[in-house]
């Protein structure tokens, strides 16, 4: 019984192999040699040539303003502007008030480095003039100070000579809160400050750029005798000039 079963299985396999060979064989020619079930590419048309005809060319990133190449360069900058102070309340011996705030004048300078057409960074020092703070219970105080900031910017391409950008800054601030009518009325706070902002730049000469920007600068809580200003900050508008050193290629611009 087992021998008959194995003979029947062997006969079935032999029939399947014969049918397979007949399906792939050229009916006009006799099969000479082993059965070839795998197609062959022509020897005069290598696979790389076929791929070159099928695959599209890689895009030219240099023609896209966002990726436009630019030589690295050192630059100097000077800035001036004004700020509008903000605070999350002022606390005195008589309670918590929404203070009236004036804005300081801002003067700064620094040095930076342009890495490529997209990224640049700089370190700046700035002075902020005296601004007034008033509360509903009659306390009058002043605040002024200075900041040292390390900033990084992303230049988002150049369109018709205008280069928009966004940036972020961190650093140290020294702010003096003065209450003239209190004993020991001056207190200086040194602490961490940060800023977020953006703006646009226009190149007015091959190495000179006008920079107009907005930022929010957060300086924290300040205290003096009889008054504390909570979570203060400033909305700053500045205009400045940047001078590049060395040859710097201009970023490609859209027509």
BELBELRA-V625219 format. One record per residue. N is the residue number from 1. RES is the residue in three letters. PSI is psi in whole degrees, 0 to 359 (* if undefined). Layout:
N&RES&PSI + N&RES&PSI
This chain:
1&UNK&314 + 2&UNK&321 + 3&UNK&322 + 4&UNK&322 + 5&UNK&316 + 6&UNK&322 + 7&UNK&320 + 8&UNK&320 + 9&UNK&317 + 10&UNK&322 + 11&UNK&322 + 12&UNK&315 + 13&UNK&319 + 14&UNK&322 + 15&UNK&320 + 16&UNK&317 + 17&UNK&322 + 18&UNK&316 + 19&UNK&321 + 20&UNK&314 + 21&UNK&324 + 22&UNK&328 + 23&UNK&326 + 24&UNK&353 + 25&UNK&150 + 26&UNK&120 + 27&UNK&341 + 28&UNK&350 + 29&UNK&149 + 30&UNK&144 + 31&UNK&121 + 32&UNK&111 + 33&UNK&188 + 34&UNK&154 + 35&UNK&130 + 36&UNK&108 + 37&UNK&354 + 38&UNK&128 + 39&UNK&154 + 40&UNK&140 + 41&UNK&149 + 42&UNK&144 + 43&UNK&335 + 44&UNK&7 + 45&UNK&80 + 46&UNK&161 + 47&UNK&324 + 48&UNK&323 + 49&UNK&321 + 50&UNK&318 + 51&UNK&321 + 52&UNK&326 + 53&UNK&334 + 54&UNK&316 + 55&UNK&140 + 56&UNK&160 + 57&UNK&148 + 58&UNK&143 + 59&UNK&152 + 60&UNK&99 + 61&UNK&334 + 62&UNK&339 + 63&UNK&355 + 64&UNK&125 + 65&UNK&325 + 66&UNK&328 + 67&UNK&12 + 68&UNK&136 + 69&UNK&147 + 70&UNK&138 + 71&UNK&148 + 72&UNK&149 + 73&UNK&149 + 74&UNK&145 + 75&UNK&155 + 76&UNK&152 + 77&UNK&149 + 78&UNK&146 + 79&UNK&153 + 80&UNK&153 + 81&UNK&200 + 82&UNK&159 + 83&UNK&159 + 84&UNK&110 + 85&UNK&150 + 86&UNK&155 + 87&UNK&151 + 88&UNK&49 + 89&UNK&158 + 90&UNK&135 + 91&UNK&128 + 92&UNK&183 + 93&UNK&341 + 94&UNK&3 + 95&UNK&196 + 96&UNK&135 + 97&UNK&157 + 98&UNK&110 + 99&UNK&155 + 100&UNK&134 + 101&UNK&140 + 102&UNK&173 + 103&UNK&146 + 104&UNK&159 + 105&UNK&149 + 106&UNK&133 + 107&UNK&131 + 108&UNK&165 + 109&UNK&158 + 110&UNK&182 + 111&UNK&144 + 112&UNK&177 + 113&UNK&128 + 114&UNK&116 + 115&UNK&319 + 116&UNK&196 + 117&UNK&353 + 118&UNK&315 + 119&UNK&142 + 120&UNK&162 + 121&UNK&154 + 122&UNK&164 + 123&UNK&127 + 124&UNK&154 + 125&UNK&140 + 126&UNK&152 + 127&UNK&138 + 128&UNK&122 + 129&UNK&174 + 130&UNK&134 + 131&UNK&151 + 132&UNK&145 + 133&UNK&130 + 134&UNK&148 + 135&UNK&166 + 136&UNK&343 + 137&UNK&15 + 138&UNK&2 + 139&UNK&135 + 140&UNK&126 + 141&UNK&170 + 142&UNK&152 + 143&UNK&135 + 144&UNK&174 + 145&UNK&192 + 146&UNK&153 + 147&UNK&148 + 148&UNK&122 + 149&UNK&140 + 150&UNK&125 + 151&UNK&150 + 152&UNK&141 + 153&UNK&150 + 154&UNK&115 + 155&UNK&120 + 156&UNK&65 + 157&UNK&177 + 158&UNK&123 + 159&UNK&117 + 160&UNK&40 + 161&UNK&359 + 162&UNK&129 + 163&UNK&103 + 164&UNK&156 + 165&UNK&160 + 166&UNK&155 + 167&UNK&164 + 168&UNK&148 + 169&UNK&148 + 170&UNK&156 + 171&UNK&201 + 172&UNK&144 + 173&UNK&145 + 174&UNK&109 + 175&UNK&133 + 176&UNK&120 + 177&UNK&122 + 178&UNK&132 + 179&UNK&96 + 180&UNK&333 + 181&UNK&14 + 182&UNK&149 + 183&UNK&132 + 184&UNK&47 + 185&UNK&354 + 186&UNK&131 + 187&UNK&129 + 188&UNK&128 + 189&UNK&126 + 190&UNK&127 + 191&UNK&178 + 192&UNK&137 + 193&UNK&155 + 194&UNK&161 + 195&UNK&149 + 196&UNK&142 + 197&UNK&191 + 198&UNK&179 + 199&UNK&204 + 200&UNK&155 + 201&UNK&146 + 202&UNK&124 + 203&UNK&115 + 204&UNK&350 + 205&UNK&166 + 206&UNK&335 + 207&UNK&12 + 208&UNK&130 + 209&UNK&134 + 210&UNK&132 + 211&UNK&121 + 212&UNK&123 + 213&UNK&159 + 214&UNK&147 + 215&UNK&155 + 216&UNK&124 + 217&UNK&123 + 218&UNK&126 + 219&UNK&355 + 220&UNK&198 + 221&UNK&138 + 222&UNK&144 + 223&UNK&146 + 224&UNK&168 + 225&UNK&127 + 226&UNK&0 + 227&UNK&143 + 228&UNK&131 + 229&UNK&117 + 230&UNK&134 + 231&UNK&60 + 232&UNK&157 + 233&UNK&188 + 234&UNK&135 + 235&UNK&110 + 236&UNK&138 + 237&UNK&123 + 238&UNK&152 + 239&UNK&140 + 240&UNK&176 + 241&UNK&142 + 242&UNK&132 + 243&UNK&122 + 244&UNK&144 + 245&UNK&137 + 246&UNK&176 + 247&UNK&129 + 248&UNK&124 + 249&UNK&139 + 250&UNK&144 + 251&UNK&147 + 252&UNK&143 + 253&UNK&149 + 254&UNK&145 + 255&UNK&*
